[in-house]
Amino acid sequence: MKNRVLVTYTSRHGGTAEIAEKVAGKIAEIIHPYGLYADVLPVDRVHSLDAYQAVVLGNAVYAGQWPKEAVTFLETYQSVLNTLPFWIFSSGPTGEGNPVDLIQGWRYPTAQHSLIDQIGPRDLAVFHGDLSIDKLNIGERLIIKVVKAPTGDFRDWDAITRWAATIAETLLSELSGTKDQQLEETQT
Ligand SMILES: Cc1cc2nc3c(=O)[nH]c(=O)nc-3n(C[C@H](O)[C@H](O)[C@H](O)COP(=O)(O)O)c2cc1C
């Protein structure tokens, strides 16, 4: 029985992993009373989507790209993701203000345009990221200094939680619609 929601992610320094945990936690809180469960896993630990009735993919953004294992995940499961409710979020921009404005309207890497178009996710959210300097290696620190990106943890937990709640509520309402329809069909 497909009674699980998968929140899967790519993350180099753990910031996006923590967002994925928060998203999965909020979804679980809302769906659990209805006998549904949420799992959170890095993409390289996902070996099948058979148990899942919905999927959320969260990616860190590096130089305008998602980590390559995110692209591998999308390519591997493209035909299944086409048939499931599927949401994507990215975590990257730092500084105050709307994250999509901070990243100049970017929603996903240009190279994945046709793949994303074919899969058709329900939403492509962009959340602020965590650019805490102590997490970065020397090369990354140099890049951040050159591009003068604001450093610090800018993750907006309220926005993240609201987004996760919307996903859970959408799933529940679609599920109850399906149940009502099945009930009507058995009564006619
Ligand atoms: C070398 C480097 C390049 C980055 N490039 C971008 C970028 O192009 N766009 C962006 O919004 N954020 C960029 N970021 C910020 C990261 O996306 C942000 O720190 C994110 O929260 C990292 O997630 P993680 O902790 O899961 O790896 C970059 C960070 C580093 C260190």
The ligand as an SDF file (V2000), in Angstrom:
LIG
                    3D

 31 33  0  0  0  0  0  0  0  0999 V2000
   30.8800   27.9170   -3.4930 C   0  0  0  0  0  0  0  0  0  0  0  0
   29.4530   28.2780   -3.2680 C   0  0  0  0  0  0  0  0  0  0  0  0
   28.6420   28.6390   -4.3320 C   0  0  0  0  0  0  0  0  0  0  0  0
   27.3120   28.9980   -4.1240 C   0  0  0  0  0  0  0  0  0  0  0  0
   26.5370   29.3650   -5.1880 N   0  0  0  0  0  0  0  0  0  0  0  0
   25.2730   29.7770   -4.9740 C   0  0  0  0  0  0  0  0  0  0  0  0
   24.4530   30.2000   -6.0520 C   0  0  0  0  0  0  0  0  0  0  0  0
   24.8520   30.1880   -7.2220 O   0  0  0  0  0  0  0  0  0  0  0  0
   23.1960   30.6280   -5.7800 N   0  0  0  0  0  0  0  0  0  0  0  0
   22.7170   30.6500   -4.4970 C   0  0  0  0  0  0  0  0  0  0  0  0
   21.5780   31.0720   -4.2860 O   0  0  0  0  0  0  0  0  0  0  0  0
   23.4500   30.2100   -3.4520 N   0  0  0  0  0  0  0  0  0  0  0  0
   24.7090   29.7840   -3.6590 C   0  0  0  0  0  0  0  0  0  0  0  0
   25.4630   29.3460   -2.6090 N   0  0  0  0  0  0  0  0  0  0  0  0
   24.8630   29.2980   -1.2640 C   0  0  0  0  0  0  0  0  0  0  0  0
   24.4150   27.8900   -0.9070 C   0  0  0  0  0  0  0  0  0  0  0  0
   23.4340   27.4460   -1.8050 O   0  0  0  0  0  0  0  0  0  0  0  0
   23.8160   27.9000    0.5170 C   0  0  0  0  0  0  0  0  0  0  0  0
   24.8810   28.1160    1.4040 O   0  0  0  0  0  0  0  0  0  0  0  0
   23.0600   26.6260    0.8370 C   0  0  0  0  0  0  0  0  0  0  0  0
   22.3080   26.8180    1.9950 O   0  0  0  0  0  0  0  0  0  0  0  0
   24.0270   25.4740    0.9870 C   0  0  0  0  0  0  0  0  0  0  0  0
   23.2850   24.3050    1.2550 O   0  0  0  0  0  0  0  0  0  0  0  0
   23.9410   23.0330    1.9620 P   0  0  0  0  0  0  0  0  0  0  0  0
   24.3510   23.4510    3.3650 O   0  0  0  0  0  0  0  0  0  0  0  0
   22.8330   22.0530    1.9890 O   0  0  0  0  0  0  0  0  0  0  0  0
   25.0930   22.5860    1.1170 O   0  0  0  0  0  0  0  0  0  0  0  0
   26.7690   28.9730   -2.8060 C   0  0  0  0  0  0  0  0  0  0  0  0
   27.5930   28.5870   -1.7410 C   0  0  0  0  0  0  0  0  0  0  0  0
   28.9130   28.2420   -1.9600 C   0  0  0  0  0  0  0  0  0  0  0  0
   29.7470   27.8420   -0.7830 C   0  0  0  0  0  0  0  0  0  0  0  0
  1  2  1  0
  2  3  1  0
  2 30  2  0
  3  4  2  0
  4  5  1  0
  4 28  1  0
  5  6  2  0
  6  7  1  0
  6 13  1  0
  7  8  2  0
  7  9  1  0
  9 10  1  0
 10 11  2  0
 10 12  1  0
 12 13  2  0
 13 14  1  0
 14 15  1  0
 14 28  1  0
 15 16  1  0
 16 17  1  0
 16 18  1  0
 18 19  1  0
 18 20  1  0
 20 21  1  0
 20 22  1  0
 22 23  1  0
 23 24  1  0
 24 25  2  0
 24 26  1  0
 24 27  1  0
 28 29  2  0
 29 30  1  0
 30 31  1  0
M  END
$$$$
